[in-house]
Amino acid sequence: MASLNVYSALVVLFLTSGAVMATKENDQIIRDNNCETKMGLPCVLEAFTSIFETGTISSKCCGELVGLGKACHSALVKRALENPLFKDLNPARIIAKSIQTWNNCLALIDSLSPSA
């Protein structure tokens, strides 16, 4: 339960404090696309855990992630990496996990979509 509280705190910090630290490009993408309002907190937590730790993301949350859009997804991950709390993480590994999570969710959502 303590780890859930830590993750919740990190997610809130991730969503609220990064604007000052974000590059102008990421900040612009996030602002222009209202990225911070497109996913519910439970799904943000699942996505965050699957990228920054070891966890899985449900099909429901994959749907929200894909609905968020790739530009928002990438900008939010890059902004999180700029946070001093994550300075000890390997950015290349996080970016790779981010891409893997995105691709897995996209494939899952595509497989669930009815054929035309």
All heavy atoms as an XYZ file, in Angstrom:
864
protein
N       0.818     -1.192      0.000
C       0.000      0.000      0.000
C       0.864      1.259      0.000
O       0.531      2.242     -0.615
C      -0.927     -0.050      1.231
C      -1.958      1.024      1.230
S      -3.084      0.742     -0.177
C      -4.257      1.989      0.140
N       1.996      1.182      0.692
C       2.885      2.340      0.727
C       3.393      2.667     -0.671
O       3.521      3.834     -1.020
C       4.047      2.087      1.674
N       3.673      1.628     -1.470
C       4.169      1.907     -2.815
C       3.103      2.591     -3.664
O       3.419      3.424     -4.493
C       4.661      0.638     -3.491
O       3.597     -0.223     -3.775
N       1.825      2.251     -3.443
C       0.755      2.923     -4.169
C       0.732      4.403     -3.808
O       0.574      5.254     -4.681
C      -0.601      2.282     -3.864
C      -1.800      2.903     -4.577
C      -1.627      2.825     -6.093
C      -3.077      2.215     -4.167
N       0.919      4.726     -2.544
C       0.958      6.127     -2.127
C       2.151      6.843     -2.736
O       2.035      7.993     -3.152
C       1.001      6.227     -0.600
C      -0.305      5.813      0.029
O      -1.351      5.851     -0.615
N      -0.247      5.392      1.272
N       3.293      6.176     -2.805
C       4.474      6.777     -3.424
C       4.207      7.021     -4.900
O       4.475      8.101     -5.415
C       5.714      5.870     -3.230
C       6.880      6.350     -4.072
C       6.098      5.808     -1.763
N       3.647      6.023     -5.591
C       3.334      6.196     -7.003
C       2.309      7.296     -7.212
O       2.430      8.096     -8.129
C       2.822      4.895     -7.630
C       3.894      3.871     -7.848
C       3.751      2.582     -7.385
C       5.055      4.203     -8.531
C       4.738      1.642     -7.590
C       6.048      3.269     -8.736
C       5.891      1.986     -8.269
O       6.866      1.064     -8.483
N       1.310      7.353     -6.353
C       0.306      8.415     -6.471
C       0.951      9.778     -6.321
O       0.657     10.705     -7.075
C      -0.789      8.234     -5.417
O      -1.482      7.034     -5.639
N       1.833      9.899     -5.350
C       2.527     11.178     -5.149
C       3.382     11.525     -6.354
O       3.411     12.672     -6.804
C       3.385     11.121     -3.887
N       4.059     10.525     -6.919
C       4.880     10.773     -8.097
C       4.039     11.179     -9.295
O       4.421     12.066    -10.056
C       5.708      9.531     -8.431
C       6.833      9.199     -7.457
C       7.488      7.878     -7.845
C       7.864     10.305     -7.399
N       2.899     10.534     -9.453
C       2.023     10.870    -10.578
C       1.504     12.295    -10.433
O       1.514     13.067    -11.391
C       0.865      9.863    -10.702
C      -0.197     10.356    -11.672
C       1.395      8.519    -11.163
N       1.081     12.660     -9.235
C       0.601     14.020     -9.014
C       1.727     15.015     -9.277
O       1.536     16.029     -9.950
C       0.023     14.180     -7.590
C      -0.241     15.631     -7.268
C      -1.251     13.357     -7.452
N       2.915     14.700     -8.786
C       4.058     15.569     -9.031
C       4.349     15.640    -10.525
O       4.582     16.715    -11.077
C       5.280     15.049     -8.272
C       6.521     15.915     -8.328
C       6.239     17.277     -7.697
C       7.661     15.236     -7.608
N       4.293     14.503    -11.180
C       4.512     14.404    -12.622
C       3.530     15.299    -13.374
O       3.894     15.995    -14.306
C       4.352     12.937    -13.015
C       4.214     12.652    -14.480
C       5.267     12.823    -15.346
C       3.018     12.153    -14.980
C       5.143     12.509    -16.689
C       2.891     11.841    -16.313
C       3.956     12.021    -17.176
N       2.287     15.306    -12.949
C       1.258     16.072    -13.651
C       1.264     17.550    -13.317
O       0.843     18.369    -14.125
C      -0.129     15.496    -13.332
C      -0.406     14.119    -13.909
C      -1.747     13.606    -13.408
C      -0.376     14.142    -15.418
N       1.723     17.908    -12.127
C       1.566     19.296    -11.706
C       2.835     20.126    -11.683
O       2.763     21.347    -11.822
C       0.936     19.361    -10.308
O       1.788     18.682     -9.383
C      -0.453     18.760    -10.299
N       3.995     19.521    -11.494
C       5.180     20.338    -11.269
C       6.093     20.450    -12.472
O       7.046     21.202    -12.443
C       5.983     19.783    -10.096
O       6.564     18.553    -10.464
N       5.829     19.717    -13.499
C       6.754     19.675    -14.623
C       6.745     20.886    -15.515
O       7.683     21.071    -16.281
N       5.735     21.726    -15.452
C       5.635     22.846    -16.394
C       6.850     23.746    -16.327
O       7.328     24.220    -17.360
C       4.363     23.642    -16.139
N       7.369     23.975    -15.148
C       8.528     24.845    -15.006
C       9.761     24.185    -15.608
O      10.597     24.845    -16.195
C       8.769     25.175    -13.516
C      10.071     25.921    -13.310
C       7.598     25.970    -12.972
N       9.860     22.869    -15.478
C      11.049     22.159    -15.915
C      10.971     21.676    -17.356
O      11.964     21.254    -17.911
C      11.282     20.956    -14.990
C      11.597     21.359    -13.580
S      11.707     19.929    -12.525
C      10.000     19.762    -12.047
N       9.814     21.683    -17.929
C       9.651     21.140    -19.279
C      10.356     22.006    -20.300
O      10.439     23.215    -20.161
C       8.172     21.042    -19.624
N      10.845     21.355    -21.349
C      11.387     22.133    -22.445
C      10.223     22.900    -23.058
O       9.066     22.491    -22.939
C      12.027     21.228    -23.513
O      11.019     20.396    -24.061
C      13.157     20.402    -22.937
N      10.525     23.974    -23.727
C       9.452     24.762    -24.332
C       8.652     23.944    -25.330
O       7.442     24.057    -25.401
C      10.028     26.019    -24.991
C      10.517     27.035    -23.986
C      11.023     28.290    -24.647
C      11.505     29.245    -23.575
N      11.962     30.508    -24.131
N       9.325     23.095    -26.078
C       8.630     22.280    -27.081
C       7.647     21.319    -26.413
O       6.485     21.243    -26.810
C       9.637     21.498    -27.910
C       9.005     20.636    -28.974
C      10.037     19.849    -29.765
O      11.226     20.178    -29.726
O       9.618     18.893    -30.427
N       8.097     20.577    -25.400
C       7.206     19.648    -24.701
C       6.078     20.397    -24.014
O       4.930     19.967    -24.052
C       7.975     18.798    -23.690
C       8.845     17.765    -24.351
O       8.558     17.304    -25.446
N       9.936     17.417    -23.698
N       6.410     21.496    -23.382
C       5.403     22.296    -22.691
C       4.341     22.783    -23.678
O       3.147     22.740    -23.384
C       6.075     23.479    -21.995
C       5.148     24.182    -21.024
O       4.393     23.489    -20.312
O       5.181     25.422    -20.977
N       4.775     23.193    -24.855
C       3.843     23.676    -25.885
C       2.929     22.547    -26.358
O       1.720     22.737    -26.493
C       4.628     24.253    -27.072
C       3.762     24.981    -28.076
C       3.249     26.304    -27.537
O       3.967     27.020    -26.838
N       2.017     26.629    -27.844
N       3.489     21.374    -26.585
C       2.692     20.219    -27.012
C       1.653     19.880    -25.947
O       0.475     19.673    -26.249
C       3.598     18.997    -27.289
C       4.435     19.233    -28.538
C       2.765     17.713    -27.435
C       5.563     18.229    -28.730
N       2.092     19.836    -24.700
C       1.203     19.492    -23.589
C       0.082     20.516    -23.457
O      -1.082     20.167    -23.320
C       2.014     19.350    -22.283
C       2.927     18.110    -22.382
C       1.094     19.260    -21.066
C       4.017     18.057    -21.332
N       0.420     21.784    -23.541
C      -0.575     22.852    -23.409
C      -1.532     22.870    -24.608
O      -2.744     22.906    -24.437
C       0.127     24.205    -23.255
C      -0.806     25.353    -22.989
C      -0.120     26.685    -22.695
N       1.030     26.975    -23.538
C       2.313     26.912    -23.121
N       2.605     26.556    -21.903
N       3.299     27.192    -23.952
N      -0.984     22.815    -25.810
C      -1.813     22.907    -27.018
C      -2.800     21.750    -27.150
O      -3.871     21.910    -27.727
C      -0.946     22.962    -28.279
C      -0.210     24.279    -28.443
O      -0.485     25.233    -27.665
O       0.662     24.364    -29.328
N      -2.429     20.587    -26.633
C      -3.262     19.400    -26.770
C      -4.013     19.022    -25.502
O      -4.635     17.955    -25.456
C      -2.395     18.218    -27.227
C      -1.836     18.426    -28.614
O      -2.575     18.392    -29.587
N      -0.548     18.668    -28.705
N      -3.957     19.881    -24.494
C      -4.614     19.588    -23.206
C      -4.275     18.184    -22.711
O      -5.135     17.440    -22.238
C      -6.137     19.748    -23.316
C      -6.528     21.170    -23.622
O      -6.012     22.107    -23.031
N      -7.430     21.333    -24.568
N      -3.019     17.815    -22.828
C      -2.580     16.444    -22.528
C      -2.879     16.018    -21.095
O      -3.179     14.846    -20.859
C      -1.079     16.315    -22.776
S      -0.586     16.568    -24.501
N      -2.804     16.938    -20.165
C      -2.942     16.578    -18.754
C      -4.381     16.284    -18.347
O      -4.614     15.831    -17.237
C      -2.342     17.671    -17.878
C      -0.849     17.795    -18.068
C      -0.241     18.972    -17.348
O      -0.866     20.045    -17.309
O       0.869     18.808    -16.831
N      -5.323     16.503    -19.242
C      -6.723     16.287    -18.885
C      -7.348     15.100    -19.618
O      -8.531     14.833    -19.438
C      -7.551     17.548    -19.207
O      -7.509     17.782    -20.620
C      -7.031     18.765    -18.465
N      -6.587     14.384    -20.413
C      -7.152     13.358    -21.282
C      -7.201     11.955    -20.695
O      -7.800     11.076    -21.288
C      -6.385     13.322    -22.606
C      -6.628     14.555    -23.461
C      -5.939     14.421    -24.795
C      -6.278     15.587    -25.704
N      -5.629     15.435    -27.007
N      -6.546     11.735    -19.568
C      -6.546     10.407    -18.945
C      -6.965     10.542    -17.497
O      -6.600     11.507    -16.829
C      -5.151      9.763    -18.982
C      -4.724      9.235    -20.321
S      -3.069      8.481    -20.281
C      -3.399      6.930    -19.454
N      -7.696      9.542    -17.016
C      -8.052      9.508    -15.613
C      -6.852      9.113    -14.772
O      -5.941      8.423    -15.243
N      -6.839      9.533    -13.522
C      -5.716      9.272    -12.639
C      -5.391      7.777    -12.502
O      -4.210      7.410    -12.535
C      -5.940      9.912    -11.264
C      -4.764      9.826    -10.301
C      -3.519     10.475    -10.888
C      -5.135     10.477     -8.973
N      -6.392      6.877    -12.379
C      -6.030      5.451    -12.284
C      -5.247      4.960    -13.502
O      -4.292      4.193    -13.366
C      -7.377      4.746    -12.167
C      -8.295      5.771    -11.590
C      -7.836      7.081    -12.187
N      -5.617      5.433    -14.682
C      -4.914      5.005    -15.895
C      -3.559      5.695    -16.024
O      -2.596      5.094    -16.515
C      -5.775      5.232    -17.130
S      -7.148      4.054    -17.244
N      -3.465      6.928    -15.570
C      -2.165      7.600    -15.545
C      -1.217      6.794    -14.668
O      -0.065      6.544    -15.034
C      -2.287      9.055    -15.031
C      -0.907      9.651    -14.744
C      -3.038      9.921    -16.026
N      -1.707      6.352    -13.528
C      -0.893      5.566    -12.603
C      -0.451      4.249    -13.242
O       0.719      3.866    -13.139
C      -1.669      5.302    -11.311
C      -0.942      4.551    -10.214
C       0.329      5.266     -9.796
C      -1.866      4.378     -9.020
N      -1.363      3.566    -13.920
C      -1.006      2.312    -14.600
C       0.051      2.544    -15.673
O       1.025      1.796    -15.771
C      -2.233      1.674    -15.247
C      -3.031      0.809    -14.340
C      -4.111      0.030    -15.092
O      -3.888     -0.378    -16.252
O      -5.177     -0.177    -14.494
N      -0.146      3.561    -16.492
C       0.807      3.850    -17.567
C       2.161      4.227    -16.977
O       3.208      3.740    -17.422
C       0.280      4.962    -18.465
N       2.140      5.078    -15.975
C       3.363      5.519    -15.320
C       4.123      4.325    -14.753
O       5.327      4.190    -14.945
C       3.006      6.509    -14.201
C       4.191      7.148    -13.547
C       4.737      8.300    -14.053
C       4.747      6.583    -12.402
C       5.829      8.889    -13.446
C       5.837      7.165    -11.787
C       6.382      8.318    -12.312
N       3.410      3.424    -14.088
C       4.027      2.246    -13.486
C       4.609      1.326    -14.552
O       5.700      0.781    -14.378
C       3.002      1.484    -12.621
O       2.510      2.367    -11.619
C       3.636      0.285    -11.944
N       3.899      1.177    -15.672
C       4.397      0.287    -16.720
C       5.638      0.853    -17.403
O       6.444      0.098    -17.940
C       3.312     -0.014    -17.747
O       3.090      1.075    -18.589
N       5.802      2.154    -17.367
C       6.951      2.788    -18.027
C       8.117      2.999    -17.060
O       9.258      2.686    -17.377
C       6.529      4.135    -18.660
C       5.526      3.887    -19.785
C       7.747      4.902    -19.170
C       4.794      5.127    -20.255
N       7.837      3.515    -15.881
C       8.899      3.901    -14.955
C       9.252      2.819    -13.940
O      10.268      2.918    -13.273
C       8.526      5.194    -14.225
C       8.633      6.406    -15.105
C       7.583      6.783    -15.924
C       9.797      7.153    -15.135
C       7.680      7.894    -16.742
C       9.914      8.259    -15.958
C       8.853      8.639    -16.766
N       8.428      1.800    -13.827
C       8.696      0.692    -12.913
C       8.384     -0.598    -13.664
O       8.477     -0.634    -14.875
C       7.815      0.826    -11.659
C       8.182      2.012    -10.782
C       9.539      1.897    -10.121
O       9.969      0.765     -9.832
O      10.176      2.926     -9.901
N       7.993     -1.612    -12.939
C       7.575     -2.863    -13.561
C       6.098     -3.026    -13.269
O       5.701     -3.136    -12.109
C       8.350     -4.056    -12.969
O       9.736     -3.816    -13.177
C       7.939     -5.343    -13.639
N       5.307     -2.977    -14.283
C       3.871     -3.109    -14.110
C       3.209     -3.344    -15.444
O       3.850     -3.304    -16.485
N       1.926     -3.582    -15.380
C       1.166     -3.804    -16.602
C       0.118     -2.715    -16.739
O      -0.191     -2.011    -15.783
C       0.469     -5.177    -16.579
O      -0.397     -5.222    -15.451
C       1.487     -6.303    -16.497
N      -0.405     -2.605    -17.926
C      -1.444     -1.622    -18.195
C      -2.647     -2.369    -18.776
O      -2.489     -3.199    -19.680
C      -0.923     -0.492    -19.119
C      -1.976      0.587    -19.328
C      -0.354     -1.014    -20.397
C      -1.444      1.868    -19.950
N      -3.810     -2.111    -18.232
C      -5.029     -2.800    -18.644
C      -5.476     -2.342    -20.030
O      -5.053     -1.295    -20.521
C      -6.140     -2.532    -17.631
O      -6.504     -1.153    -17.660
N      -6.360     -3.116    -20.625
C      -6.874     -2.731    -21.939
C      -7.657     -1.424    -21.848
O      -7.593     -0.599    -22.759
C      -7.719     -3.842    -22.549
O      -8.796     -4.171    -21.713
N      -8.390     -1.218    -20.741
C      -9.117      0.048    -20.551
C      -8.139      1.226    -20.572
O      -8.350      2.224    -21.251
C      -9.886      0.032    -19.243
C     -10.563      1.359    -18.912
C     -11.093      1.367    -17.479
C     -11.739      2.664    -17.093
N     -10.862      3.809    -17.074
N      -7.047      1.075    -19.832
C      -6.075      2.168    -19.759
C      -5.269      2.295    -21.046
O      -4.865      3.401    -21.410
C      -5.178      1.996    -18.544
S      -6.086      2.234    -16.990
N      -5.086      1.187    -21.756
C      -4.465      1.281    -23.086
C      -5.338      2.144    -24.000
O      -4.831      2.958    -24.767
C      -4.277     -0.106    -23.695
S      -2.733     -0.912    -23.245
N      -6.650      1.953    -23.890
C      -7.564      2.776    -24.682
C      -7.417      4.252    -24.355
O      -7.402      5.099    -25.253
N      -7.295      4.562    -23.071
C      -7.103      5.962    -22.673
C      -5.751      6.484    -23.153
O      -5.641      7.627    -23.586
C      -7.237      6.127    -21.163
C      -8.666      6.042    -20.679
C      -8.848      6.499    -19.241
O      -8.092      7.372    -18.768
O      -9.774      5.976    -18.582
N      -4.718      5.640    -23.069
C      -3.386      6.059    -23.510
C      -3.378      6.346    -25.005
O      -2.880      7.381    -25.443
C      -2.347      4.985    -23.169
C      -0.910      5.317    -23.557
C      -0.393      6.502    -22.746
C      -0.011      4.113    -23.363
N      -3.966      5.456    -25.789
C      -4.027      5.667    -27.239
C      -4.878      6.900    -27.549
O      -4.541      7.689    -28.426
C      -4.540      4.403    -27.966
C      -4.824      4.673    -29.431
C      -3.521      3.270    -27.812
N      -5.959      7.088    -26.783
C      -6.787      8.282    -26.943
C      -6.035      9.561    -26.611
O      -6.325     10.625    -27.154
N      -5.081      9.449    -25.715
C      -4.234     10.591    -25.355
C      -3.463     11.079    -26.567
O      -3.299     12.272    -26.781
C      -3.271     10.168    -24.236
C      -2.205     11.139    -23.775
C      -2.834     12.297    -23.007
C      -1.195     10.425    -22.885
N      -3.005     10.134    -27.370
C      -2.237     10.468    -28.574
C      -0.748     10.332    -28.326
O      -0.258     10.542    -27.222
N      -0.046      9.977    -29.378
C       1.393      9.725    -29.269
C       2.170     10.985    -28.902
O       3.123     10.926    -28.128
C       1.927      9.128    -30.563
C       3.356      8.671    -30.425
C       3.809      7.804    -31.558
C       5.214      7.320    -31.262
N       5.551      6.126    -31.961
N       1.787     12.129    -29.454
C       2.516     13.371    -29.153
C       2.419     13.703    -27.668
O       3.427     14.053    -27.041
C       1.979     14.526    -30.004
N       1.220     13.583    -27.107
C       1.043     13.850    -25.670
C       1.821     12.834    -24.845
O       2.512     13.190    -23.882
C      -0.433     13.788    -25.285
S      -1.399     15.253    -25.704
N       1.698     11.568    -25.217
C       2.390     10.500    -24.491
C       3.894     10.783    -24.436
O       4.506     10.788    -23.362
C       2.098      9.161    -25.168
C       2.903      8.019    -24.652
N       2.738      7.505    -23.390
C       3.885      7.285    -25.244
C       3.592      6.495    -23.216
N       4.282      6.346    -24.331
N       4.486     11.058    -25.577
C       5.926     11.318    -25.640
C       6.324     12.562    -24.862
O       7.315     12.557    -24.132
C       6.373     11.457    -27.100
O       6.183     10.251    -27.781
N       5.548     13.623    -25.006
C       5.872     14.877    -24.314
C       5.786     14.715    -22.797
O       6.629     15.228    -22.056
C       4.946     16.001    -24.789
N       4.779     13.987    -22.318
C       4.635     13.784    -20.876
C       5.757     12.920    -20.314
O       6.271     13.190    -19.223
C       3.268     13.187    -20.556
C       2.084     14.142    -20.726
C       0.767     13.372    -20.699
C       2.097     15.240    -19.675
N       6.162     11.895    -21.048
C       7.272     11.049    -20.590
C       8.561     11.864    -20.560
O       9.319     11.819    -19.576
C       7.419      9.792    -21.475
C       8.724      9.051    -21.166
C       6.225      8.873    -21.276
N       8.814     12.625    -21.602
C      10.030     13.447    -21.644
C      10.022     14.477    -20.519
O      11.052     14.748    -19.900
C      10.166     14.134    -23.000
C      10.539     13.167    -24.107
C      10.539     13.841    -25.462
C      10.780     12.828    -26.557
N      10.639     13.425    -27.899
N       8.861     15.056    -20.246
C       8.773     16.024    -19.157
C       9.049     15.357    -17.818
O       9.745     15.915    -16.975
C       7.417     16.712    -19.136
C       7.368     17.818    -18.083
C       6.152     18.654    -18.217
N       5.062     17.970    -17.526
C       3.852     18.466    -17.424
N       3.562     19.614    -18.007
N       2.918     17.822    -16.775
N       8.548     14.163    -17.625
C       8.810     13.441    -16.372
C      10.304     13.186    -16.210
O      10.844     13.310    -15.103
C       8.027     12.135    -16.339
N      10.974     12.857    -17.288
C      12.416     12.596    -17.227
C      13.216     13.838    -16.858
O      14.342     13.722    -16.373
C      12.911     12.018    -18.543
C      12.550     10.564    -18.787
C      12.873     10.161    -20.223
C      13.261      9.660    -17.793
N      12.658     15.014    -17.080
C      13.332     16.259    -16.712
C      13.208     16.563    -15.224
O      13.916     17.413    -14.705
C      12.757     17.419    -17.521
C      13.046     17.306    -18.998
C      12.271     18.301    -19.836
O      11.447     19.048    -19.286
O      12.503     18.330    -21.046
N      12.326     15.851    -14.543
C      12.106     16.067    -13.123
C      13.309     15.540    -12.333
O      13.751     14.416    -12.563
C      10.828     15.335    -12.692
C      10.394     15.705    -11.300
O      11.177     15.674    -10.372
N       9.135     16.031    -11.161
N      13.823     16.337    -11.398
C      14.983     15.902    -10.597
C      14.752     14.584     -9.845
O      15.714     13.875     -9.552
C      15.201     17.048     -9.615
C      14.588     18.240    -10.263
C      13.439     17.714    -11.091
N      13.511     14.245     -9.547
C      13.235     12.977     -8.871
C      13.682     11.775     -9.694
O      13.934     10.700     -9.162
C      11.740     12.832     -8.580
C      11.158     13.682     -7.476
C       9.648     13.512     -7.419
C      11.783     13.300     -6.136
N      13.769     11.950    -10.992
C      14.099     10.845    -11.878
C      15.495     10.954    -12.466
O      15.820     10.273    -13.432
C      13.055     10.742    -12.994
C      11.664     10.625    -12.465
C      10.737     11.635    -12.657
C      11.284      9.505    -11.736
C       9.454     11.531    -12.148
C      10.004      9.400    -11.218
C       9.089     10.407    -11.424
N      16.348     11.766    -11.861
C      17.686     12.001    -12.402
C      18.548     10.741    -12.443
O      19.454     10.644    -13.256
C      18.391     13.107    -11.621
C      18.760     12.737    -10.212
C      19.463     13.886     -9.507
C      20.038     13.493     -8.222
N      19.614     13.401     -7.035
N      18.255      9.770    -11.585
C      19.048      8.547    -11.548
C      18.563      7.472    -12.522
O      19.195      6.424    -12.640
C      19.071      7.968    -10.129
C      19.799      8.889     -9.158
O      20.701      9.634     -9.601
O      19.458      8.862     -7.962
N      17.468      7.730    -13.205
C      16.952      6.753    -14.165
C      17.712      6.857    -15.480
O      18.231      7.911    -15.837
C      15.465      6.982    -14.413
C      14.543      6.782    -13.217
C      13.100      7.061    -13.626
C      14.673      5.385    -12.641
N      17.738      5.769    -16.206
C      18.369      5.742    -17.516
C      17.345      6.228    -18.547
O      16.395      5.503    -18.852
C      18.820      4.309    -17.811
C      19.457      4.167    -19.169
O      19.258      4.978    -20.064
N      20.229      3.107    -19.322
N      17.523      7.445    -19.087
C      16.531      7.989    -20.026
C      16.293      7.097    -21.246
O      15.153      6.953    -21.683
C      17.122      9.338    -20.450
C      18.076      9.698    -19.366
C      18.596      8.396    -18.820
N      17.335      6.485    -21.768
C      17.165      5.622    -22.947
C      16.278      4.424    -22.606
O      15.431      4.019    -23.414
C      18.525      5.156    -23.458
N      16.447      3.869    -21.428
C      15.628      2.728    -21.001
C      14.168      3.153    -20.829
O      13.249      2.440    -21.244
C      16.175      2.166    -19.686
C      15.425      0.967    -19.187
C      16.125      0.360    -17.950
N      15.297     -0.666    -17.373
C      14.434     -0.472    -16.371
N      14.315      0.716    -15.815
N      13.700     -1.453    -15.906
N      13.948      4.324    -20.234
C      12.581      4.817    -20.023
C      11.912      5.109    -21.366
O      10.752      4.753    -21.573
C      12.574      6.061    -19.108
C      13.117      5.706    -17.718
C      11.190      6.681    -19.032
C      12.343      4.632    -16.978
N      12.635      5.738    -22.266
C      12.077      6.034    -23.599
C      11.732      4.717    -24.307
O      10.666      4.598    -24.918
C      13.048      6.884    -24.442
C      13.260      8.260    -23.809
C      12.560      7.006    -25.884
C      12.055      9.161    -23.774
N      12.610      3.721    -24.191
C      12.338      2.421    -24.821
C      11.093      1.774    -24.211
O      10.252      1.235    -24.942
C      13.551      1.501    -24.675
N      10.950      1.828    -22.888
C       9.767      1.264    -22.241
C       8.513      2.049    -22.627
O       7.434      1.482    -22.779
C       9.950      1.244    -20.725
C      10.893      0.142    -20.254
C      11.047      0.140    -18.756
C       9.835     -0.463    -18.092
N       9.999     -0.583    -16.626
N       8.672      3.349    -22.792
C       7.559      4.195    -23.208
C       7.076      3.802    -24.603
O       5.868      3.659    -24.847
C       8.016      5.662    -23.191
O       7.112      6.485    -23.862
N       8.009      3.606    -25.502
C       7.671      3.201    -26.871
C       7.047      1.809    -26.863
O       6.055      1.562    -27.557
C       8.918      3.264    -27.778
C       9.344      4.722    -27.963
C       8.663      2.584    -29.124
C      10.723      4.901    -28.574
N       7.612      0.912    -26.065
C       7.073     -0.445    -25.970
C       5.641     -0.426    -25.434
O       4.758     -1.106    -25.967
C       7.961     -1.302    -25.069
C       7.455     -2.717    -24.900
C       8.310     -3.516    -23.930
O       9.042     -2.978    -23.117
N       8.200     -4.833    -24.032
N       5.397      0.358    -24.390
C       4.046      0.475    -23.824
C       3.088      1.035    -24.873
O       1.990      0.514    -25.051
C       4.057      1.355    -22.560
O       4.890      0.727    -21.582
C       2.667      1.549    -21.998
N       3.503      2.083    -25.565
C       2.666      2.681    -26.610
C       2.341      1.645    -27.700
O       1.181      1.467    -28.057
C       3.361      3.896    -27.224
C       2.588      4.429    -28.391
C       2.785      4.159    -29.708
C       1.424      5.264    -28.325
N       1.831      4.794    -30.470
C       1.003      5.474    -29.649
C       0.732      5.863    -27.283
C      -0.109      6.263    -29.956
C      -0.372      6.647    -27.591
C      -0.786      6.840    -28.910
N       3.368      0.970    -28.195
C       3.160     -0.007    -29.272
C       2.281     -1.166    -28.825
O       1.411     -1.616    -29.579
C       4.505     -0.517    -29.804
C       5.241      0.537    -30.610
O       4.656      1.492    -31.103
N       6.543      0.376    -30.724
N       2.485     -1.655    -27.603
C       1.656     -2.738    -27.085
C       0.196     -2.298    -26.974
O      -0.714     -3.050    -27.323
C       2.160     -3.214    -25.725
C       3.470     -3.962    -25.806
O       3.921     -4.362    -26.868
N       4.109     -4.135    -24.659
N      -0.017     -1.084    -26.472
C      -1.392     -0.580    -26.338
C      -2.029     -0.365    -27.700
O      -3.193     -0.712    -27.905
C      -1.403      0.719    -25.524
S      -1.227      0.457    -23.744
N      -1.282      0.179    -28.620
C      -1.812      0.413    -29.961
C      -2.208     -0.914    -30.612
O      -3.295     -1.026    -31.194
C      -0.775      1.149    -30.808
C      -1.248      1.736    -32.120
C      -2.384      2.724    -31.911
C      -0.091      2.417    -32.830
N      -1.357     -1.933    -30.490
C      -1.670     -3.249    -31.058
C      -2.894     -3.851    -30.379
O      -3.748     -4.439    -31.050
C      -0.467     -4.179    -30.915
N      -2.999     -3.692    -29.072
C      -4.143     -4.225    -28.343
C      -5.435     -3.541    -28.788
O      -6.431     -4.199    -29.086
C      -3.952     -4.036    -26.837
C      -5.135     -4.472    -25.972
C      -5.355     -5.972    -26.060
C      -4.918     -4.036    -24.535
N      -5.413     -2.231    -28.880
C      -6.610     -1.477    -29.277
C      -6.975     -1.813    -30.711
O      -8.154     -2.000    -31.029
C      -6.394      0.040    -29.083
C      -6.162      0.362    -27.609
C      -7.552      0.841    -29.653
C      -7.202     -0.184    -26.658
N      -5.988     -1.937    -31.591
C      -6.260     -2.320    -32.983
C      -6.893     -3.703    -33.060
O      -7.783     -3.943    -33.863
C      -4.982     -2.287    -33.820
C      -4.559     -0.873    -34.187
O      -5.373      0.073    -34.012
O      -3.407     -0.690    -34.649
N      -6.419     -4.623    -32.202
C      -6.955     -5.985    -32.245
C      -8.391     -6.046    -31.697
O      -9.138     -6.949    -32.057
C      -6.056     -6.943    -31.457
O      -6.204     -6.743    -30.061
N      -8.753     -5.091    -30.851
C     -10.099     -5.070    -30.275
C     -11.094     -4.320    -31.157
O     -12.296     -4.455    -30.984
C     -10.075     -4.419    -28.887
C      -9.276     -5.147    -27.813
C      -9.260     -4.335    -26.525
C      -9.838     -6.546    -27.569
N     -10.578     -3.519    -32.088
C     -11.448     -2.729    -32.954
C     -12.142     -3.637    -33.971
O     -11.511     -4.504    -34.547
C     -10.649     -1.669    -33.704
O     -10.076     -0.767    -32.798
N     -13.443     -3.379    -34.190
C     -14.147     -4.187    -35.193
C     -13.594     -3.903    -36.593
O     -13.191     -2.799    -36.901
C     -15.596     -3.732    -35.084
C     -15.573     -2.475    -34.309
C     -14.272     -2.415    -33.550
N     -13.530     -4.920    -37.425
C     -13.037     -4.755    -38.798
C     -14.046     -3.951    -39.599
O     -15.239     -4.054    -39.406
C     -12.857     -6.100    -39.485
O     -12.296     -7.047    -38.646
N     -13.528     -3.215    -40.548
C     -14.413     -2.406    -41.400
C     -14.999     -3.225    -42.506
O     -14.523     -4.195    -42.934
C     -13.633     -1.227    -41.981
